[in-house]
Amino acid sequence: MNATSAPTSDPTLAIAPTRRWSLRSLALIVAAWLILQIGGLFSPGLLDDVDSVYLEVAREMLHRHDFVTPYVNGIRFFDKPPLMYWMASSSMSIFGESDWAGRLPLALAVLTLLFAVYALGLRLFAAESPALHPDLGALYSALAVATGIGPYLYTRFYIPDILIALWMTLGVHLFLIALDRIAAKRSGLLPCLLFAATLALNLLTKGLIGLVFPIGFVFCYLVLTRQLRLLGRMHLLASTAIFAAIALPWHILAAIRNPAIALPSGLGLPARGGWAWFYLYNEHFARFLGKRIPHDYGQTPVWLFWLYAVIWVMPWSAFLPGAITTLRHHLGHRFPSTVRQREAALALTLWALIVMVFFTLSSRQEYYSIPALPALFLMAGGLLARADSASPASKSALLWHRWALLPLATLVTIVCGWFAITAPIPPPGPTSPASSPATPTCTTSR
């Protein structure tokens, strides 16, 4: 990439009028969310493992009135930070202890993610869209997230990865806004403070990985655009104070209330361990190195992990080859590009690569690519916006629709139809204790 021209160095972009959100587009986004997310709140019942375990933690927080130390069936559980538990327990305190009440915060997080993708798409693709519909790229991107396989599938049970995608989307947007304001000689204090707040929430959602992705993105972006000197103008002291005020209290209280104790021998555990060992070392560094105790689930092979990312973007992955080709042209300056086009190309490429490369080098599960998916959906939405503006990309987009999307959608329909017809119907009621003795439940009624 030729990085001599910084994507956010044009002050005219920083003072350009903000594109207005379209009420019609927002209504379409909300309609898609209602259809695809609300029904999943009530059925099926809680699934094994994380779905029931995480919501059981939230339920026990309510009963114990202890929102610092997570418990499952009376046993301390430091698998994840507490934000997901706090969200579910707050919902249960309002609506009662039920499956749908526990799942509601995750559904609302999906709606927030759709709005966040729409807002970022409006920034990146307004110039790419038809003059009569300047938000078309933003709308396409948000609807792609709403209807993609990955975001739908991995919000059927209560895991934090879609929240990481939300904080990453907000963080990228806030960082780009801060750069705009600094380039225009205006104060970037507010977006910098908000970025620090999202960073803290990211940490409270899934631990240290919530710092790695946003900070890695900011550093790489500034280095590649030769703007690292601007880091000193991003209100680091004030941002650090906001981050500490949000993120540190739980970590400090958890460490104080859960000191090291003697651990059983013969299991590979240290002689003594408390919150610091279980949460910081075992759930972060040992998990990254594949040495977690007990051993993590079977690892997804690298090639399959990347293939899964393509599958999770379906059916919109049909447009990724054309979108990636266009982004590569903008990054390489192979044809005239605007500052905003180069900004979009660099931001979306870095965002996706940082997540995917990190998990390529570490232990990984098939759904760990979820935080990268909004970037991929935005790539596809941008290509479709350019197609509707009658740009040269339109021919490419239509070709991918004809030769990839239509056959792909047909194949998926056939496979899903076959499973729907042949899948056995489980008997009503909860799983019997004999067949699943270790699975905690969140509620006695399903």
C-alpha positions as CSV (number, residue, x, y, z in Angstrom):
1,M,0.0,0.0,0.0
2,N,1.2,3.5,-0.7
3,A,0.6,5.2,2.6
4,T,1.9,8.6,1.7
5,S,-1.6,10.0,1.7
6,A,-3.4,9.6,5.0
7,P,-7.0,8.6,4.6
8,T,-8.2,11.1,7.2
9,S,-5.8,13.9,6.4
10,D,-8.3,16.0,4.3
11,P,-9.9,18.6,6.6
12,T,-12.8,19.1,4.1
13,L,-14.0,15.7,5.1
14,A,-14.0,16.6,8.8
15,I,-16.2,19.6,8.3
16,A,-18.6,18.1,5.8
17,P,-22.2,18.1,6.9
18,T,-23.3,14.9,8.6
19,R,-25.5,12.6,6.6
20,R,-28.9,12.3,8.0
21,W,-30.3,9.0,9.1
22,S,-33.3,7.9,7.0
23,L,-36.4,7.0,8.9
24,R,-37.4,4.6,6.1
25,S,-34.1,2.8,6.4
26,L,-34.3,2.6,10.2
27,A,-37.8,1.2,9.9
28,L,-36.5,-1.5,7.5
29,I,-33.7,-2.4,9.9
30,V,-36.0,-2.6,12.9
31,A,-38.4,-4.8,10.9
32,A,-35.7,-7.2,10.0
33,W,-34.5,-7.3,13.6
34,L,-38.1,-7.9,14.9
35,I,-38.6,-10.8,12.5
36,L,-35.3,-12.5,13.0
37,Q,-34.5,-11.9,16.7
38,I,-37.6,-11.6,18.7
39,G,-38.9,-15.0,17.9
40,G,-35.7,-16.5,19.1
41,L,-36.2,-15.1,22.6
42,F,-38.9,-17.7,23.4
43,S,-37.8,-20.9,21.6
44,P,-36.0,-23.2,21.9
45,G,-35.3,-23.6,25.6
46,L,-31.8,-23.0,27.0
47,L,-29.1,-25.1,25.4
48,D,-26.3,-27.0,27.1
49,D,-23.0,-25.5,28.1
50,V,-22.6,-21.7,27.8
51,D,-26.2,-20.9,27.1
52,S,-27.5,-22.3,30.4
53,V,-24.3,-21.8,32.4
54,Y,-24.0,-18.0,31.7
55,L,-27.7,-17.4,32.4
56,E,-27.4,-19.5,35.6
57,V,-24.6,-17.2,36.7
58,A,-26.9,-14.2,36.1
59,R,-29.7,-15.9,38.1
60,E,-27.4,-16.7,41.0
61,M,-26.2,-13.1,41.1
62,L,-29.7,-12.0,41.7
63,H,-30.2,-14.6,44.5
64,R,-26.9,-14.0,46.2
65,H,-26.9,-10.2,45.7
66,D,-23.3,-10.6,44.8
67,F,-22.4,-8.9,41.5
68,V,-18.7,-9.3,41.8
69,T,-18.0,-13.1,42.1
70,P,-19.8,-15.2,39.5
71,Y,-21.2,-18.6,40.8
72,V,-22.6,-21.6,39.0
73,N,-24.5,-24.0,41.4
74,G,-22.5,-22.5,44.3
75,I,-19.1,-22.8,42.6
76,R,-17.1,-19.8,41.7
77,F,-16.9,-19.4,37.9
78,F,-14.3,-17.0,36.3
79,D,-14.7,-18.1,32.7
80,K,-15.7,-14.5,31.6
81,P,-15.9,-11.0,32.9
82,P,-19.2,-9.9,34.3
83,L,-20.9,-7.6,31.8
84,M,-22.9,-10.3,30.1
85,Y,-24.0,-11.6,33.6
86,W,-25.0,-8.1,34.7
87,M,-27.0,-7.5,31.6
88,A,-29.0,-10.8,32.0
89,S,-29.5,-10.3,35.7
90,S,-30.8,-6.8,35.2
91,S,-33.3,-8.0,32.7
92,M,-34.4,-10.8,35.0
93,S,-34.8,-8.4,37.8
94,I,-37.3,-6.5,35.7
95,F,-39.1,-9.2,33.7
96,G,-38.7,-12.2,36.0
97,E,-36.5,-15.3,35.8
98,S,-37.3,-16.7,32.4
99,D,-35.4,-17.8,29.3
100,W,-36.6,-14.8,27.2
101,A,-35.7,-12.3,29.9
102,G,-32.2,-13.6,30.0
103,R,-31.8,-13.5,26.3
104,L,-33.4,-10.0,25.8
105,P,-30.2,-8.0,26.4
106,L,-28.4,-9.9,23.6
107,A,-31.2,-9.2,21.2
108,L,-31.1,-5.5,22.1
109,A,-27.3,-5.6,21.5
110,V,-28.0,-6.9,18.0
111,L,-30.3,-4.0,17.3
112,T,-27.6,-1.6,18.6
113,L,-25.1,-3.3,16.3
114,L,-27.3,-2.8,13.3
115,F,-27.6,0.9,14.0
116,A,-23.9,1.1,14.6
117,V,-23.1,-0.6,11.3
118,Y,-25.6,1.7,9.6
119,A,-23.9,4.8,11.1
120,L,-20.5,3.7,10.0
121,G,-21.7,2.7,6.6
122,L,-23.3,6.2,6.2
123,R,-19.8,7.7,6.8
124,L,-17.9,5.4,4.5
125,F,-20.3,4.9,1.6
126,A,-22.5,8.0,1.4
127,A,-20.5,9.2,-1.6
128,E,-20.8,5.7,-3.2
129,S,-24.6,5.6,-3.1
130,P,-27.1,7.0,-5.6
131,A,-27.7,10.7,-5.1
132,L,-31.4,10.1,-4.2
133,H,-30.5,7.5,-1.6
134,P,-27.2,8.5,0.0
135,D,-27.6,6.0,2.8
136,L,-28.0,2.9,0.5
137,G,-24.6,1.5,1.3
138,A,-25.3,1.9,5.1
139,L,-28.7,0.3,4.7
140,Y,-27.4,-2.7,2.7
141,S,-24.6,-3.2,5.3
142,A,-27.0,-3.2,8.3
143,L,-29.5,-5.5,6.5
144,A,-26.6,-7.8,5.6
145,V,-25.7,-8.1,9.3
146,A,-29.3,-8.7,10.3
147,T,-29.7,-11.5,7.7
148,G,-26.3,-13.1,7.8
149,I,-25.9,-16.7,9.0
150,G,-23.3,-16.0,11.6
151,P,-24.9,-13.1,13.5
152,Y,-28.2,-15.0,13.5
153,L,-26.8,-18.4,14.5
154,Y,-24.5,-17.1,17.3
155,T,-27.3,-15.1,19.0
156,R,-29.5,-18.2,19.4
157,F,-27.5,-18.8,22.6
158,Y,-26.0,-16.5,25.2
159,I,-22.4,-15.9,24.3
160,P,-20.5,-12.5,24.3
161,D,-19.0,-12.5,20.8
162,I,-21.7,-10.4,19.1
163,L,-21.1,-7.8,21.8
164,I,-17.4,-7.7,20.9
165,A,-18.5,-7.0,17.3
166,L,-20.6,-4.1,18.6
167,W,-17.8,-2.5,20.6
168,M,-15.4,-3.0,17.7
169,T,-17.8,-1.3,15.3
170,L,-18.3,1.7,17.7
171,G,-14.6,1.9,18.4
172,V,-13.6,2.0,14.8
173,H,-16.1,4.7,14.1
174,L,-15.2,6.8,17.1
175,F,-11.5,6.6,16.2
176,L,-12.2,7.8,12.7
177,I,-14.3,10.7,14.0
178,A,-11.5,11.7,16.4
179,L,-9.0,11.7,13.5
180,D,-11.3,13.9,11.5
181,R,-11.7,16.4,14.3
182,I,-7.9,16.6,14.9
183,A,-7.3,17.1,11.2
184,A,-9.8,19.9,11.2
185,K,-8.1,21.6,14.2
186,R,-11.1,20.8,16.4
187,S,-11.3,19.1,19.7
188,G,-11.3,15.3,19.6
189,L,-12.0,15.0,23.3
190,L,-15.5,13.6,23.1
191,P,-14.9,10.8,20.6
192,C,-11.7,9.9,22.4
193,L,-13.5,9.6,25.8
194,L,-16.3,7.5,24.1
195,F,-13.7,5.3,22.5
196,A,-12.1,4.7,26.0
197,A,-15.6,3.8,27.4
198,T,-16.2,1.3,24.6
199,L,-12.7,-0.1,25.3
200,A,-13.6,-0.6,29.0
201,L,-16.9,-2.3,28.1
202,N,-15.0,-4.5,25.6
203,L,-12.7,-5.6,28.5
204,L,-15.7,-6.3,30.7
205,T,-17.3,-8.4,28.0
206,K,-14.6,-10.9,27.1
207,G,-11.4,-9.9,28.9
208,L,-8.1,-8.8,27.5
209,I,-9.0,-9.6,24.0
210,G,-11.3,-6.6,24.2
211,L,-8.2,-4.4,24.4
212,V,-6.1,-6.2,21.7
213,F,-8.4,-5.7,18.8
214,P,-9.3,-1.9,19.1
215,I,-5.8,-0.9,20.3
216,G,-4.2,-3.0,17.6
217,F,-6.5,-1.4,15.0
218,V,-5.6,2.1,16.1
219,F,-1.9,1.5,16.2
220,C,-1.7,-0.2,12.8
221,Y,-4.0,2.4,11.2
222,L,-1.8,5.3,12.5
223,V,1.4,3.6,11.4
224,L,0.2,2.7,7.9
225,T,-1.1,6.3,7.3
226,R,2.0,7.9,8.9
227,Q,0.0,9.6,11.5
228,L,1.4,8.1,14.7
229,R,2.4,11.5,15.8
230,L,-1.3,12.3,16.3
231,L,-1.5,9.8,19.2
232,G,-0.3,12.5,21.5
233,R,-3.3,14.7,20.6
234,M,-5.9,12.0,21.5
235,H,-6.4,13.0,25.1
236,L,-4.6,9.9,26.5
237,L,-4.8,11.0,30.2
238,A,-8.5,11.8,30.2
239,S,-9.3,8.7,28.1
240,T,-7.2,6.5,30.5
241,A,-9.1,8.0,33.5
242,I,-12.5,7.1,31.8
243,F,-11.3,3.6,31.0
244,A,-10.0,3.0,34.5
245,A,-13.2,4.4,36.1
246,I,-15.3,1.8,34.2
247,A,-13.1,-1.2,33.9
248,L,-11.0,-1.3,37.1
249,P,-13.6,-1.5,40.0
250,W,-14.7,-5.0,39.2
251,H,-11.2,-6.3,38.6
252,I,-10.0,-4.9,41.9
253,L,-13.0,-6.1,43.9
254,A,-12.8,-9.6,42.3
255,A,-9.1,-9.9,43.1
256,I,-9.6,-8.8,46.7
257,R,-12.6,-11.1,47.4
258,N,-11.0,-14.1,45.7
259,P,-7.5,-14.5,47.0
260,A,-5.4,-17.6,46.3
261,I,-6.4,-20.8,48.1
262,A,-5.0,-24.3,48.1
263,L,-6.0,-26.3,45.0
264,P,-6.4,-30.1,44.6
265,S,-3.4,-32.0,43.3
266,G,-3.2,-34.3,40.3
267,L,-5.1,-32.1,37.9
268,G,-2.3,-30.0,36.6
269,L,-3.3,-27.0,38.8
270,P,-0.8,-25.0,40.8
271,A,-0.6,-25.5,44.5
272,R,-2.5,-22.3,45.2
273,G,-4.7,-20.2,42.9
274,G,-7.4,-17.5,43.1
275,W,-9.0,-15.0,40.8
276,A,-5.7,-13.9,39.3
277,W,-4.7,-17.4,38.3
278,F,-8.1,-18.6,37.0
279,Y,-9.2,-15.4,35.3
280,L,-6.0,-13.7,34.1
281,Y,-3.7,-16.6,33.4
282,N,-5.9,-19.7,32.8
283,E,-8.7,-17.9,30.8
284,H,-6.4,-15.6,28.8
285,F,-2.8,-16.6,28.4
286,A,-3.2,-20.4,28.8
287,R,-6.2,-20.3,26.5
288,F,-4.3,-18.4,23.9
289,L,-1.5,-21.0,24.1
290,G,-3.9,-23.9,24.1
291,K,-2.9,-24.9,27.7
292,R,-6.0,-24.0,29.5
293,I,-7.2,-26.3,32.4
294,P,-9.5,-28.1,31.8
295,H,-8.5,-28.3,28.1
296,D,-10.5,-26.2,25.8
297,Y,-12.9,-27.6,23.2
298,G,-11.4,-29.2,20.1
299,Q,-9.6,-26.6,18.1
300,T,-10.9,-25.6,14.7
301,P,-8.2,-26.0,12.0
302,V,-6.9,-22.8,10.5
303,W,-8.2,-23.4,7.0
304,L,-11.7,-24.3,8.4
305,F,-11.7,-21.2,10.7
306,W,-11.2,-19.0,7.6
307,L,-13.9,-20.9,5.7
308,Y,-16.3,-20.6,8.6
309,A,-15.9,-16.8,8.4
310,V,-17.0,-16.9,4.8
311,I,-19.9,-19.1,5.7
312,W,-21.0,-16.8,8.5
313,V,-21.3,-13.9,6.0
314,M,-23.6,-16.0,3.7
315,P,-25.4,-15.2,1.6
316,W,-23.6,-11.9,1.3
317,S,-20.2,-13.6,1.0
318,A,-21.0,-13.9,-2.7
319,F,-20.1,-10.3,-3.0
320,L,-16.8,-10.4,-1.0
321,P,-14.5,-11.3,-4.0
322,G,-15.7,-8.2,-5.9
323,A,-15.6,-6.0,-2.7
324,I,-12.1,-7.2,-1.8
325,T,-10.9,-6.5,-5.4
326,T,-12.2,-2.9,-5.2
327,L,-10.7,-2.3,-1.8
328,R,-7.3,-3.6,-3.1
329,H,-7.5,-1.1,-6.0
330,H,-8.2,1.7,-3.6
331,L,-5.3,0.7,-1.3
332,G,-2.9,0.4,-4.2
333,H,-4.1,3.6,-6.0
334,R,-4.7,1.7,-9.2
335,F,-7.4,4.1,-10.2
336,P,-8.4,7.5,-8.8
337,S,-9.8,7.2,-5.3
338,T,-11.3,9.7,-2.9
339,V,-10.0,10.1,0.7
340,R,-13.1,8.5,2.0
341,Q,-12.7,5.5,-0.3
342,R,-9.1,4.9,0.9
343,E,-10.2,5.4,4.5
344,A,-12.9,2.7,4.1
345,A,-10.5,0.3,2.3
346,L,-7.9,0.6,5.0
347,A,-10.2,0.6,8.0
348,L,-12.3,-2.4,6.9
349,T,-9.3,-4.4,5.7
350,L,-7.3,-3.8,8.9
351,W,-10.3,-4.6,11.1
352,A,-11.0,-7.9,9.5
353,L,-7.3,-9.0,9.3
354,I,-6.5,-8.1,12.9
355,V,-9.3,-10.4,14.2
356,M,-8.6,-13.2,11.8
357,V,-4.8,-13.2,12.1
358,F,-4.9,-13.1,15.9
359,F,-7.0,-16.2,16.1
360,T,-5.0,-17.9,13.3
361,L,-2.0,-17.7,15.7
362,S,-3.9,-18.7,18.8
363,S,-6.4,-21.4,19.9
364,R,-9.7,-20.9,18.1
365,Q,-13.3,-21.9,17.9
366,E,-15.4,-21.7,14.8
367,Y,-17.3,-18.6,16.0
368,Y,-14.3,-16.6,17.1
369,S,-14.4,-14.7,13.8
370,I,-17.7,-13.0,14.8
371,P,-16.0,-9.6,15.7
372,A,-14.6,-9.4,12.2
373,L,-18.0,-10.0,10.5
374,P,-19.3,-6.3,10.6
375,A,-16.2,-5.3,8.5
376,L,-17.0,-8.0,5.9
377,F,-20.7,-7.1,5.8
378,L,-19.7,-3.4,5.3
379,M,-17.4,-4.5,2.4
380,A,-20.4,-6.2,0.7
381,G,-22.7,-3.3,1.4
382,G,-20.3,-0.8,-0.1
383,L,-20.0,-2.9,-3.3
384,L,-23.8,-3.0,-3.6
385,A,-24.0,0.8,-3.1
386,R,-21.5,1.3,-5.9
387,A,-23.5,-1.0,-8.1
388,D,-26.7,1.0,-7.6
389,S,-24.8,4.2,-8.4
390,A,-24.2,2.8,-11.9
391,S,-20.4,2.8,-11.3
392,P,-18.1,0.2,-13.0
393,A,-18.6,-1.9,-9.9
394,S,-22.2,-2.6,-11.0
395,K,-21.2,-5.1,-13.6
396,S,-19.0,-7.0,-11.1
397,A,-21.7,-7.0,-8.5
398,L,-24.3,-8.4,-10.9
399,L,-22.0,-11.1,-12.1
400,W,-21.3,-12.3,-8.6
401,H,-25.1,-12.2,-7.9
402,R,-25.7,-14.4,-11.0
403,W,-22.9,-16.9,-10.6
404,A,-22.4,-17.0,-6.8
405,L,-25.4,-15.7,-4.8
406,L,-28.2,-17.4,-6.7
407,P,-26.6,-20.9,-6.7
408,L,-25.4,-20.5,-3.1
409,A,-28.9,-19.5,-1.9
410,T,-30.4,-22.3,-3.8
411,L,-28.0,-24.8,-2.3
412,V,-28.5,-23.5,1.3
413,T,-32.3,-23.7,0.8
414,I,-32.1,-27.3,-0.3
415,V,-29.8,-28.3,2.6
416,C,-31.9,-26.5,5.2
417,G,-35.1,-27.9,3.8
418,W,-33.7,-31.4,4.0
419,F,-32.7,-31.0,7.6
420,A,-36.0,-29.4,8.5
421,I,-37.9,-32.4,7.0
422,T,-35.7,-35.2,8.3
423,A,-34.6,-33.8,11.7
424,P,-36.1,-35.7,14.7
425,I,-38.5,-33.8,17.0
426,P,-37.3,-33.9,20.6
427,P,-39.9,-34.7,23.3
428,P,-41.3,-31.7,25.1
429,G,-39.9,-30.7,28.5
430,P,-36.4,-30.3,30.0
431,T,-33.7,-32.8,29.5
432,S,-33.8,-35.5,32.2
433,P,-31.2,-35.3,34.9
434,A,-30.0,-38.7,34.1
435,S,-28.9,-37.8,30.6
436,S,-27.4,-34.4,31.6
437,P,-26.5,-34.3,35.3
438,A,-24.1,-31.4,35.1
439,T,-26.1,-28.9,33.2
440,P,-27.5,-26.1,35.3
441,T,-30.8,-24.6,34.3
442,C,-31.9,-21.0,34.5
443,T,-35.5,-21.5,35.0
444,T,-37.9,-24.4,35.9
445,S,-40.2,-23.6,33.0
446,R,-39.2,-23.9,29.4
